[in-house]
Amino acid sequence: MTQTSSNGVVAYEIVDRIAWVRFNRPDKRNAMSPTLNRDMMEVLDLLEFHEDVGVLVLTGEGSAWTAGMDLKEYFRETEAKGLAGTRKAQSESYGWWARLRWYQKPTIAMVNGWCFGGGYGPLFGCDLAFAAEDAKFGLSEINWGILPGGGATKVATELMPLRKAMYHAMTGENISGTTAAEWGLVNEAVPLDRLKDRVTEVAHVLLAKNPVALKATKDAVRRVGEMTYDNAQDYLIRAQEAANSYDGEGRKEGIRQFIDEKSYKPGLGTYDTSKTQG
């Protein structure tokens, strides 16, 4: 059953342990406003440790994922309140994007349509991203005279080769979902009518994994990129020890099924997480 946030601008439903969360301002192409940013944090709070949720998918209602920041509500109206208004709006938006990056559950961006400007924040926040082939991605800020905001320039340079990122940011030209996949903004692009099925397929792959190992792995991938090799090695040793302290039996169960039961091969599948040693 679909439910909505306090102000109705975020919708969500839980189906077979997948939380489908939607930007819900289709009349505004799901542009992000201060109200939406607050409501999104509310929904993330609700779902993060929900026992019926194993994976969160972020998508958009209607023909857009999100067209970025609402120019009237996010910029003009908050700037009219002075520096305090601007900083508050920034902290609310950047806050839930950062929350996504370190979320307890795996997250997938399902980009069904427009993804512009500030939308690159939550796009990067999600662990995986899949797009419709005819979705539109754009850093249009240069077209109206500002720097790409919300960390979008960092997202572009983090995910794309330098020359692609530079061209994308400086020209303001839109690219398709297919090109976004080629340039590294998303994992894959598929026809729109297959998008939800493909995301559901990947979500079920993640649901079969050990959740403690998934959380440790997604954190490790983000952390080690800015470390030296030696620092990364030390971090990963400590991360494994921490994961074992939370779920030592899970690791042992996987090894038991491989060595004793011979019921799976690590390189060819995953162990059965529904079993417990008894």
N, C-alpha and C positions, 0 to 999 in steps of 0.2 A: 504494500500500500504506500502510495506516495505521500510524503509529509513535507511541510515547508518550515522554514526558519521563522523567527519572530515577526519579521517584516515581509515575509513571503518572497524575498528575492533570491533565496537559495532553496532548491527542492532536493529531496533525497528519498531513496527507498533501499531496502536491504532485501536482496534476492539470492538465496543459496550462498550466503556468506560474502557476497560482493555488495559493497555499498556504492550505489550509483548516485553521485552528487552532481547537481546541475546548476550552473549559473541560470537564474530564472528571471531575466529581464529581456525577453525576446523582442519586445517593442523597441528596445534601445540596443539591439544586437548584443545584449548581455554585457554592456559596458559596466565597468566596476565603479561603484560609488562608495562614499564612506559608509553608507548603510549596508551595502552588500558586503563590504570588507568586515564589518562587525558581525554580520549574520554568518559569514563563512567561518569565522573563528568559533562562533557558537556551535555550528554543525561539526566542525573538526573536533571540538572538545567532546561533543556527545558521542562521536563514533570511534575515537582513538582506542579506547579500551573496552568497547562494546563487545560482549562475548560472542555475538552472532556475526561479527565482521572480521574477515581475514584479509581482504583486499579492498582498497578504495579507488574508485574510478571517478575522475573529474571530467565532466563534459558540459555541453551547453544546450539549452532549450531552443528549439527553432533552428534557424539557418546559420547561426554563429556559435563559435566557442566563446570568445569574448573579443570585442572590438577595442579592448584596452580601457584606459581611464575615461570616465564620463567627463567631457571637457567642461561642462557647465557645473555639475555638482562637485567634482573632485578638484577642479582648478579654480574657476571663477568664484564660486561660492565660498570655498575654504580660504582662498587668498584674500577675500574681502574681510576675513577675520584676523588678518595679520599673520605674523610669524607663528604664533601659537596655533592658529587654525591649520596652517600648512604643515607644521611638524606633527600635529595630532593625526592628520589624514595620512601622512607618510608612515608613521609608526603603525597605524592600523593595517595598512596594505602590506608593507614590508613584513609585518609581524606574522601574518598568516602564510605568506610565501615561505618565510624561514621555517615556520612550523611544518609545512609540507616537506621541506628538505630532510628534516630529522624525524618525520612521523613514525610512530611505532609500527604501523602496518605498511606493507608495500603499496605504492600509489602509481596509478596509470593515468596519463592525460589522454583522453579520447577526443581529438580535435576534429569536430564534425563540420566546421565552417571557418569563418573569419577568426584569425588570431593575430592581433595587432598590438604594437607598442607595449604597454604595461602587461599585456597577456603573456609576455615572455617570462615574467616573474614566476607565476604559477606553473607555466610550461616547464621551466627549469627545476622548479620545486618537486615535480613528480619524478619518480624513479625511472619510469618508462613512458614513452609517448608514441601514439599511433595516430595517423591522420587520414582523412579522406583524400583521395588523389586530387580532387578539385577544391580542397580547402585553400584559403588564401592566408599567407603569412606576410607581414609587413612591418617595417620600422618607419612609419610615416611621419615621425616628428620633424625630420628635416624639411618636410613640405610645408610646415607651418612655423618654422623658425626656432626650434629648440633642440637640445640634445636629447637623444633617446633616454627616457627616464626609467625609473624603477629597476635599475640594474640591467636594463635590456642590452646595453653595450657590452657588459661583462658576459651576459648569457651568449651573445653572438660570438664573442671571441673564445669563450669556453667550449662551445659546441662545434664551431665551424673553423675551417682554415682561415688564416689571416686575410687573404685576398678576397675570399667570399664574404667574410664578415665586414670588411671595409666597403666593398661594393654595396652590400645589403643596407648598411647604415647610411652611407653617403648619398645614394641615389634615391632612396625612398620607394624603389620599385617593389611591387609585390611579387612573391613567388608562390608557386602551387605546392600542394602537399607532396606531390611527386618530387619536385625539386628540393623541398625541405628535407625529405628523406635522403636524397643524394648528397646534400650539403651537411647532414648530421644533426639537424634540428630535431628530428624525430627518428624513431627506430625504423618504422615502415610506413608506407602509404598504400592504401587499398581502396577499391571502389567504395563509395559511401554506403551502398546497400550491403556490403560485407563487413563494414567497420565494427559494428557492435559484436558480431560473431567472432571476429578475430581477437578483439579485446577480451571477450569472455573466455576464449580458448587460452589466452596467455594468463588470465587471472586464475583459471583452474590449475594451470601448471604451478603457479606460485602457491596456491592453496594447499597443494600436496607437499610442500616443503616444510621443514622445521621452522616455526616462526621466530624462534630465538636466533637461529643461524641466519635467517633472512634479514633481521634487523641489524645484526652485527655486520653482515656483508654489505648492506647498502650504506651503512655509516662508514665502513672501511673504504669503499670505493670513493666516496666524497672526500674523506680525510687525507688519504695517502697521496693524492694528486699534487698537493702542495708541500710534501715532505721530501727530504733526501731519502735515498734507499735505506740507509742505516736507521734513520728515525722511523721510517715506515715499518721496517722489520720489527723494531722494538714495539711500536704501537700494535702491530698485528698479533704479536705474541701475547701482549697484555689483553687485547680484545678477545682472543680465544680463551684465555684463562677466565675472563669475566663471563663470557658466554657459558663456559662449562659450569661456573658457579650457579648460574640461573637454571641450567638444563643439562646437568651432567648425565642423566639417564638417557636423554635423547641421543646423545652422541654414542653412548654404549649400545643402545638398541640398534642403531644403524650398523655398527660394526658386528653385532651379534647376528643380524639377519644376513650379512654378507659372509661371515666366516662360518657360523654354525648352521644356519638354515640354508645358506646358498640360494636365497630367494630373490636376490637382485644383484646387479653389478653396478658399482658407483658410476662408472663411465657411461653406462647405458640407461640409467634410470635413477629413481629416488627410492629410498626405503619407505616402508609403510608406516607412517607416523601414527596410525590409529592403534598399532600394537604396542603393548607394554610387556616388559620382561616379567614373567611370572613363574 
